[in-house]
């Protein structure tokens, strides 16, 4: 039987990308998230259908 990969999908609600240390915010201290991203993949470009919360969640 083939070994299955470990997949961890982390989606934070109401957190902008520039709030994370690994994406360049020197004032942010996120050691646990940084440790996960050092061994994984970080999507630096993400888009949403509406920048306002309620319409975005509804769609």
PDB file as gemmi writes it, atoms N, CA and C in Angstrom:
CRYST1    1.000    1.000    1.000  90.00  90.00  90.00 P 1                      
ATOM      1  N   UNK A   1       0.843  -1.174   0.000  1.00  0.00           N  
ATOM      2  CA  UNK A   1       0.000   0.000   0.000  1.00  0.00           C  
ATOM      3  C   UNK A   1       0.892   1.242   0.000  1.00  0.00           C  
ATOM      4  N   UNK A   2       0.572   2.179  -0.866  1.00  0.00           N  
ATOM      5  CA  UNK A   2       1.350   3.415  -0.966  1.00  0.00           C  
ATOM      6  C   UNK A   2       1.106   4.298   0.258  1.00  0.00           C  
ATOM      7  N   UNK A   3       2.159   4.969   0.679  1.00  0.00           N  
ATOM      8  CA  UNK A   3       2.053   5.879   1.815  1.00  0.00           C  
ATOM      9  C   UNK A   3       1.280   7.131   1.409  1.00  0.00           C  
ATOM     10  N   UNK A   4       0.270   7.488   2.186  1.00  0.00           N  
ATOM     11  CA  UNK A   4      -0.534   8.668   1.904  1.00  0.00           C  
ATOM     12  C   UNK A   4       0.177   9.922   2.416  1.00  0.00           C  
ATOM     13  N   UNK A   5       0.108  11.023   1.662  1.00  0.00           N  
ATOM     14  CA  UNK A   5       0.765  12.256   2.119  1.00  0.00           C  
ATOM     15  C   UNK A   5      -0.021  12.910   3.259  1.00  0.00           C  
ATOM     16  N   UNK A   6       0.691  13.617   4.099  1.00  0.00           N  
ATOM     17  CA  UNK A   6       0.063  14.410   5.151  1.00  0.00           C  
ATOM     18  C   UNK A   6      -0.308  15.764   4.550  1.00  0.00           C  
ATOM     19  N   UNK A   7      -1.577  16.093   4.623  1.00  0.00           N  
ATOM     20  CA  UNK A   7      -2.049  17.363   4.075  1.00  0.00           C  
ATOM     21  C   UNK A   7      -2.715  18.155   5.186  1.00  0.00           C  
ATOM     22  N   UNK A   8      -2.263  19.392   5.346  1.00  0.00           N  
ATOM     23  CA  UNK A   8      -2.811  20.286   6.356  1.00  0.00           C  
ATOM     24  C   UNK A   8      -3.212  21.570   5.644  1.00  0.00           C  
ATOM     25  N   UNK A   9      -4.495  21.888   5.666  1.00  0.00           N  
ATOM     26  CA  UNK A   9      -4.998  23.089   5.005  1.00  0.00           C  
ATOM     27  C   UNK A   9      -5.386  24.079   6.087  1.00  0.00           C  
ATOM     28  N   UNK A  10      -4.717  25.218   6.108  1.00  0.00           N  
ATOM     29  CA  UNK A  10      -4.932  26.238   7.128  1.00  0.00           C  
ATOM     30  C   UNK A  10      -5.557  27.449   6.472  1.00  0.00           C  
ATOM     31  N   UNK A  11      -6.775  27.775   6.864  1.00  0.00           N  
ATOM     32  CA  UNK A  11      -7.458  28.950   6.323  1.00  0.00           C  
ATOM     33  C   UNK A  11      -7.950  29.796   7.486  1.00  0.00           C  
ATOM     34  N   UNK A  12      -7.321  30.928   7.666  1.00  0.00           N  
ATOM     35  CA  UNK A  12      -7.701  31.815   8.770  1.00  0.00           C  
ATOM     36  C   UNK A  12      -8.783  32.782   8.313  1.00  0.00           C  
ATOM     37  N   UNK A  13      -9.745  33.024   9.153  1.00  0.00           N  
ATOM     38  CA  UNK A  13     -10.821  33.945   8.844  1.00  0.00           C  
ATOM     39  C   UNK A  13     -10.425  35.348   9.290  1.00  0.00           C  
ATOM     40  N   UNK A  14     -10.575  36.307   8.426  1.00  0.00           N  
ATOM     41  CA  UNK A  14     -10.323  37.714   8.700  1.00  0.00           C  
ATOM     42  C   UNK A  14      -8.869  38.007   9.084  1.00  0.00           C  
ATOM     43  N   UNK A  15      -7.935  37.393   8.378  1.00  0.00           N  
ATOM     44  CA  UNK A  15      -6.521  37.696   8.581  1.00  0.00           C  
ATOM     45  C   UNK A  15      -5.896  37.995   7.224  1.00  0.00           C  
ATOM     46  N   UNK A  16      -5.402  39.202   7.064  1.00  0.00           N  
ATOM     47  CA  UNK A  16      -4.772  39.582   5.805  1.00  0.00           C  
ATOM     48  C   UNK A  16      -3.402  38.931   5.686  1.00  0.00           C  
ATOM     49  N   UNK A  17      -2.953  38.756   4.462  1.00  0.00           N  
ATOM     50  CA  UNK A  17      -1.662  38.126   4.216  1.00  0.00           C  
ATOM     51  C   UNK A  17      -0.509  38.930   4.804  1.00  0.00           C  
ATOM     52  N   UNK A  18      -0.638  40.262   4.827  1.00  0.00           N  
ATOM     53  CA  UNK A  18       0.464  41.067   5.347  1.00  0.00           C  
ATOM     54  C   UNK A  18       0.536  41.041   6.873  1.00  0.00           C  
ATOM     55  N   UNK A  19      -0.296  40.237   7.512  1.00  0.00           N  
ATOM     56  CA  UNK A  19      -0.238  40.087   8.967  1.00  0.00           C  
ATOM     57  C   UNK A  19       0.726  38.973   9.377  1.00  0.00           C  
ATOM     58  N   UNK A  20       1.287  38.260   8.427  1.00  0.00           N  
ATOM     59  CA  UNK A  20       2.169  37.134   8.727  1.00  0.00           C  
ATOM     60  C   UNK A  20       3.636  37.508   8.575  1.00  0.00           C  
ATOM     61  N   UNK A  21       4.444  36.984   9.477  1.00  0.00           N  
ATOM     62  CA  UNK A  21       5.872  37.278   9.469  1.00  0.00           C  
ATOM     63  C   UNK A  21       6.562  36.735   8.214  1.00  0.00           C  
ATOM     64  N   UNK A  22       6.217  35.536   7.799  1.00  0.00           N  
ATOM     65  CA  UNK A  22       6.918  34.923   6.660  1.00  0.00           C  
ATOM     66  C   UNK A  22       6.644  35.641   5.346  1.00  0.00           C  
ATOM     67  N   UNK A  23       5.623  36.498   5.312  1.00  0.00           N  
ATOM     68  CA  UNK A  23       5.347  37.278   4.107  1.00  0.00           C  
ATOM     69  C   UNK A  23       5.870  38.704   4.210  1.00  0.00           C  
ATOM     70  N   UNK A  24       6.711  38.967   5.228  1.00  0.00           N  
ATOM     71  CA  UNK A  24       7.408  40.239   5.280  1.00  0.00           C  
ATOM     72  C   UNK A  24       7.049  41.187   6.404  1.00  0.00           C  
ATOM     73  N   UNK A  25       6.086  40.856   7.239  1.00  0.00           N  
ATOM     74  CA  UNK A  25       5.725  41.750   8.336  1.00  0.00           C  
ATOM     75  C   UNK A  25       6.679  41.497   9.505  1.00  0.00           C  
ATOM     76  N   UNK A  26       7.644  42.374   9.690  1.00  0.00           N  
ATOM     77  CA  UNK A  26       8.650  42.204  10.749  1.00  0.00           C  
ATOM     78  C   UNK A  26       8.064  42.381  12.144  1.00  0.00           C  
ATOM     79  N   UNK A  27       6.956  43.121  12.275  1.00  0.00           N  
ATOM     80  CA  UNK A  27       6.357  43.352  13.588  1.00  0.00           C  
ATOM     81  C   UNK A  27       5.523  42.165  14.061  1.00  0.00           C  
ATOM     82  N   UNK A  28       5.146  41.300  13.147  1.00  0.00           N  
ATOM     83  CA  UNK A  28       4.310  40.148  13.476  1.00  0.00           C  
ATOM     84  C   UNK A  28       5.177  38.996  13.967  1.00  0.00           C  
ATOM     85  N   UNK A  29       4.755  38.353  15.044  1.00  0.00           N  
ATOM     86  CA  UNK A  29       5.473  37.205  15.590  1.00  0.00           C  
ATOM     87  C   UNK A  29       4.564  35.988  15.457  1.00  0.00           C  
ATOM     88  N   UNK A  30       4.842  35.151  14.463  1.00  0.00           N  
ATOM     89  CA  UNK A  30       4.020  33.970  14.188  1.00  0.00           C  
ATOM     90  C   UNK A  30       4.921  32.733  14.038  1.00  0.00           C  
ATOM     91  N   UNK A  31       5.593  32.309  15.106  1.00  0.00           N  
ATOM     92  CA  UNK A  31       6.567  31.220  14.977  1.00  0.00           C  
ATOM     93  C   UNK A  31       5.959  29.880  14.572  1.00  0.00           C  
ATOM     94  N   UNK A  32       4.773  29.567  15.040  1.00  0.00           N  
ATOM     95  CA  UNK A  32       4.182  28.273  14.705  1.00  0.00           C  
ATOM     96  C   UNK A  32       3.727  28.222  13.253  1.00  0.00           C  
ATOM     97  N   UNK A  33       3.120  29.293  12.787  1.00  0.00           N  
ATOM     98  CA  UNK A  33       2.723  29.347  11.379  1.00  0.00           C  
ATOM     99  C   UNK A  33       3.969  29.342  10.494  1.00  0.00           C  
ATOM    100  N   UNK A  34       4.995  30.092  10.883  1.00  0.00           N  
ATOM    101  CA  UNK A  34       6.238  30.126  10.110  1.00  0.00           C  
ATOM    102  C   UNK A  34       6.873  28.742  10.032  1.00  0.00           C  
ATOM    103  N   UNK A  35       6.848  27.985  11.124  1.00  0.00           N  
ATOM    104  CA  UNK A  35       7.414  26.633  11.132  1.00  0.00           C  
ATOM    105  C   UNK A  35       6.664  25.714  10.172  1.00  0.00           C  
ATOM    106  N   UNK A  36       5.335  25.824  10.147  1.00  0.00           N  
ATOM    107  CA  UNK A  36       4.550  25.027   9.207  1.00  0.00           C  
ATOM    108  C   UNK A  36       4.896  25.385   7.760  1.00  0.00           C  
ATOM    109  N   UNK A  37       5.045  26.669   7.489  1.00  0.00           N  
ATOM    110  CA  UNK A  37       5.286  27.118   6.126  1.00  0.00           C  
ATOM    111  C   UNK A  37       6.711  26.839   5.654  1.00  0.00           C  
ATOM    112  N   UNK A  38       7.645  26.713   6.579  1.00  0.00           N  
ATOM    113  CA  UNK A  38       9.014  26.377   6.197  1.00  0.00           C  
ATOM    114  C   UNK A  38       9.113  24.963   5.638  1.00  0.00           C  
ATOM    115  N   UNK A  39       8.178  24.100   6.015  1.00  0.00           N  
ATOM    116  CA  UNK A  39       8.188  22.722   5.535  1.00  0.00           C  
ATOM    117  C   UNK A  39       7.069  22.447   4.534  1.00  0.00           C  
ATOM    118  N   UNK A  40       6.329  23.483   4.145  1.00  0.00           N  
ATOM    119  CA  UNK A  40       5.190  23.272   3.266  1.00  0.00           C  
ATOM    120  C   UNK A  40       5.129  24.277   2.142  1.00  0.00           C  
ATOM    121  N   UNK A  41       3.919  24.622   1.773  1.00  0.00           N  
ATOM    122  CA  UNK A  41       3.669  25.529   0.663  1.00  0.00           C  
ATOM    123  C   UNK A  41       2.852  26.708   1.161  1.00  0.00           C  
ATOM    124  N   UNK A  42       3.211  27.882   0.717  1.00  0.00           N  
ATOM    125  CA  UNK A  42       2.468  29.081   1.055  1.00  0.00           C  
ATOM    126  C   UNK A  42       2.008  29.737  -0.246  1.00  0.00           C  
ATOM    127  N   UNK A  43       0.715  29.956  -0.363  1.00  0.00           N  
ATOM    128  CA  UNK A  43       0.177  30.632  -1.540  1.00  0.00           C  
ATOM    129  C   UNK A  43       0.191  32.127  -1.265  1.00  0.00           C  
ATOM    130  N   UNK A  44       1.033  32.840  -1.975  1.00  0.00           N  
ATOM    131  CA  UNK A  44       1.203  34.265  -1.735  1.00  0.00           C  
ATOM    132  C   UNK A  44       0.192  35.119  -2.480  1.00  0.00           C  
ATOM    133  N   UNK A  45      -0.481  34.580  -3.467  1.00  0.00           N  
ATOM    134  CA  UNK A  45      -1.490  35.317  -4.231  1.00  0.00           C  
ATOM    135  C   UNK A  45      -2.824  34.614  -4.075  1.00  0.00           C  
ATOM    136  N   UNK A  46      -3.760  35.274  -3.450  1.00  0.00           N  
ATOM    137  CA  UNK A  46      -5.099  34.719  -3.279  1.00  0.00           C  
ATOM    138  C   UNK A  46      -6.108  35.814  -3.581  1.00  0.00           C  
ATOM    139  N   UNK A  47      -7.241  35.416  -4.082  1.00  0.00           N  
ATOM    140  CA  UNK A  47      -8.256  36.377  -4.482  1.00  0.00           C  
ATOM    141  C   UNK A  47      -9.602  35.954  -3.917  1.00  0.00           C  
ATOM    142  N   UNK A  48     -10.442  36.921  -3.639  1.00  0.00           N  
ATOM    143  CA  UNK A  48     -11.796  36.627  -3.193  1.00  0.00           C  
ATOM    144  C   UNK A  48     -12.772  37.341  -4.108  1.00  0.00           C  
ATOM    145  N   UNK A  49     -13.997  36.869  -4.093  1.00  0.00           N  
ATOM    146  CA  UNK A  49     -15.003  37.429  -4.992  1.00  0.00           C  
ATOM    147  C   UNK A  49     -15.539  38.766  -4.514  1.00  0.00           C  
ATOM    148  N   UNK A  50     -15.404  39.068  -3.211  1.00  0.00           N  
ATOM    149  CA  UNK A  50     -15.890  40.337  -2.680  1.00  0.00           C  
ATOM    150  C   UNK A  50     -15.078  40.680  -1.436  1.00  0.00           C  
ATOM    151  N   UNK A  51     -14.535  41.890  -1.331  1.00  0.00           N  
ATOM    152  CA  UNK A  51     -13.703  42.232  -0.181  1.00  0.00           C  
ATOM    153  C   UNK A  51     -14.480  42.482   1.107  1.00  0.00           C  
ATOM    154  N   UNK A  52     -15.800  42.491   1.047  1.00  0.00           N  
ATOM    155  CA  UNK A  52     -16.624  42.700   2.233  1.00  0.00           C  
ATOM    156  C   UNK A  52     -17.068  41.340   2.767  1.00  0.00           C  
ATOM    157  N   UNK A  53     -17.057  41.167   4.099  1.00  0.00           N  
ATOM    158  CA  UNK A  53     -17.276  39.858   4.707  1.00  0.00           C  
ATOM    159  C   UNK A  53     -18.588  39.163   4.314  1.00  0.00           C  
ATOM    160  N   UNK A  54     -19.722  39.796   4.561  1.00  0.00           N  
ATOM    161  CA  UNK A  54     -21.003  39.102   4.382  1.00  0.00           C  
ATOM    162  C   UNK A  54     -21.226  38.652   2.937  1.00  0.00           C  
ATOM    163  N   UNK A  55     -21.048  39.503   1.926  1.00  0.00           N  
ATOM    164  CA  UNK A  55     -21.228  39.010   0.559  1.00  0.00           C  
ATOM    165  C   UNK A  55     -20.248  37.906   0.192  1.00  0.00           C  
ATOM    166  N   UNK A  56     -19.034  38.010   0.691  1.00  0.00           N  
ATOM    167  CA  UNK A  56     -18.032  36.983   0.401  1.00  0.00           C  
ATOM    168  C   UNK A  56     -18.435  35.639   0.999  1.00  0.00           C  
ATOM    169  N   UNK A  57     -18.918  35.639   2.226  1.00  0.00           N  
ATOM    170  CA  UNK A  57     -19.333  34.391   2.868  1.00  0.00           C  
ATOM    171  C   UNK A  57     -20.577  33.817   2.203  1.00  0.00           C  
ATOM    172  N   UNK A  58     -21.474  34.661   1.762  1.00  0.00           N  
ATOM    173  CA  UNK A  58     -22.704  34.189   1.121  1.00  0.00           C  
ATOM    174  C   UNK A  58     -22.428  33.509  -0.208  1.00  0.00           C  
ATOM    175  N   UNK A  59     -21.413  33.957  -0.901  1.00  0.00           N  
ATOM    176  CA  UNK A  59     -21.146  33.374  -2.213  1.00  0.00           C  
ATOM    177  C   UNK A  59     -20.202  32.202  -2.089  1.00  0.00           C  
TER     178      UNK A  59                                                      
END                                                                             
